């Protein structure tokens, strides 16, 4: 039995969603590099504190993560009506990661902030990977 091709609106949505999920993974990776580089440059070498600890960078990064997360993870979960366990898992993992990232932005700079941010970023990236896998199989 031959499967019917996806409708143009579904195909377009899936392609754009996959692009945004990939962008979310890239942004998560850049955030993680920023955190680790900040710890190394500031803690070990004593360099770059003014630039790397600038609160604007963290606020912009969180806003970008929230926008991409809502556009991909949240939209896919709502579109599936939360009936699909994979989309529920992506939503829970992504929301947990974004919550950790927001808590890190509100906390004082230091090791605790970096740990919360890295854990949050890892969870958000994982949620995007779950989304990408769900889109590929379904």
Phi, psi and omega in degrees: 000132183272134179279145178281143180292156179294146176293155182303322181291322178292314180299316180298316179296318180295316180296313179295320178297318179295320177298316179293323176297318177297319177298321178298320178294318179295314179298320177299316179297318178297321178296317180295318178298318179301315180296310182294317179297321178299315179298316182291310184294321182277313184288318185268314186259344181071028183246153167075012183301320182296322182276310186289333180263007180300121182300332181298322179299317182290321179293318179294317179299317179295317179298319178295316178297318178297315182298312181292320180297315179293319182293331183252298185293310180295316181296318179295321179294318179291320180297324181279353181070020182058020178277341182265124182300325179297319179289325176295317179299314178300319180296314181294315181295315180296316179295322177296316179296316179295325177295317177297319179296319179294319177298323179294320179296326181278347183269174178283150178297146178148193184297319179300316178298316181296318180296314179298318181295312182296318177296317179296317180296319179297320178293317179296316178299320178298319178297320177295320177297318177300316179301315180297319179293321179295320180293325182289327185266341188242000000 
